[in-house]
Amino acid sequence: MQEGGFILIQTLLLLIGIGVAIILSCHQLDEEVKQLQLEQEALQLESLVRAGATDCRPGETVRYPIGRVICTQTDKGFKMEAILDNGQRIEAVVSNG
């Protein structure tokens, strides 16, 4: 009877170990997905800034499929604020020379 209890304990420990390994794998995968999403948002913001540098005139807002760029006149050029549809944003200053 003691041998059956020992096997049960071994089985439970094995299942706990497998569960921990699965949880750690899921956590690592979740972190990798978050990192990829951040990289994708950064590329989209960069695309907005590049498009805005060509299309945007000071004092106007240009709308794109992934977001918008707001251009504001400054004393040294203009400031662009790129905003993705999900709310992420970045600012860039474009000087006149």
C-alpha positions as CSV (number, residue, x, y, z in Angstrom):
1,M,0.0,0.0,0.0
2,Q,2.9,2.4,0.7
3,E,4.2,1.8,-2.7
4,G,0.9,3.0,-4.2
5,G,1.1,6.2,-2.2
6,F,4.6,6.8,-3.3
7,I,3.6,6.4,-7.0
8,L,0.7,8.8,-6.4
9,I,3.0,11.4,-4.9
10,Q,5.5,11.0,-7.8
11,T,2.7,11.4,-10.3
12,L,1.4,14.5,-8.5
13,L,4.9,16.1,-8.4
14,L,5.3,15.3,-12.1
15,L,2.0,17.0,-12.9
16,I,2.9,20.0,-10.8
17,G,6.3,20.3,-12.6
18,I,4.5,20.1,-16.0
19,G,2.0,22.7,-14.9
20,V,4.8,25.1,-13.8
21,A,6.6,24.5,-17.1
22,I,3.5,25.3,-19.1
23,I,2.8,28.5,-17.1
24,L,6.4,29.7,-17.6
25,S,6.2,29.0,-21.3
26,C,2.9,30.9,-21.6
27,H,4.4,33.9,-19.7
28,Q,7.4,33.9,-22.0
29,L,5.2,33.8,-25.1
30,D,3.0,36.6,-23.7
31,E,6.1,38.8,-23.2
32,E,7.3,38.0,-26.8
33,V,3.9,39.0,-28.2
34,K,3.9,42.3,-26.2
35,Q,7.4,43.0,-27.6
36,L,6.3,42.4,-31.2
37,Q,3.2,44.6,-30.7
38,L,5.5,47.4,-29.4
39,E,7.8,47.0,-32.3
40,Q,4.9,47.1,-34.8
41,E,3.5,50.3,-33.1
42,A,6.9,51.9,-33.3
43,L,7.1,51.1,-37.0
44,Q,3.6,52.5,-37.6
45,L,4.5,55.7,-35.8
46,E,7.6,56.1,-37.8
47,S,5.6,55.6,-41.0
48,L,3.2,58.3,-39.9
49,V,6.0,60.7,-39.2
50,R,7.6,60.0,-42.6
51,A,4.3,60.5,-44.4
52,G,3.6,63.6,-42.4
53,A,6.9,65.1,-43.2
54,T,5.9,65.0,-46.9
55,D,2.1,65.7,-46.7
56,C,1.6,67.8,-43.6
57,R,1.6,71.6,-43.7
58,P,1.9,73.6,-40.5
59,G,-1.5,74.2,-38.9
60,E,-3.3,71.2,-40.3
61,T,-4.1,67.6,-39.4
62,V,-3.6,64.8,-42.0
63,R,-5.6,61.6,-41.6
64,Y,-4.1,58.2,-42.6
65,P,-5.6,54.7,-42.4
66,I,-3.5,53.9,-39.2
67,G,-3.8,57.3,-37.5
68,R,-3.2,61.0,-38.0
69,V,-0.5,63.6,-37.9
70,I,-1.0,67.1,-36.4
71,C,1.4,69.8,-37.6
72,T,1.9,72.9,-35.5
73,Q,4.0,75.9,-36.6
74,T,7.0,76.8,-34.4
75,D,9.5,79.5,-34.6
76,K,12.2,77.1,-36.0
77,G,10.0,75.1,-38.3
78,F,7.1,72.9,-37.2
79,K,6.2,70.1,-34.8
80,M,4.5,66.9,-35.9
81,E,2.5,64.8,-33.5
82,A,1.8,61.3,-34.9
83,I,-1.1,59.5,-33.2
84,L,-2.1,55.9,-33.9
85,D,-5.8,55.0,-33.8
86,N,-5.0,53.0,-30.6
87,G,-3.8,56.2,-28.8
88,Q,0.0,55.7,-29.0
89,R,1.8,58.9,-30.0
90,I,5.1,60.4,-30.8
91,E,6.3,64.0,-31.5
92,A,8.9,65.1,-34.0
93,V,10.3,68.5,-34.6
94,V,11.1,69.5,-38.2
95,S,13.4,72.5,-38.5
96,N,13.6,74.8,-41.5
97,G,17.3,74.5,-42.0
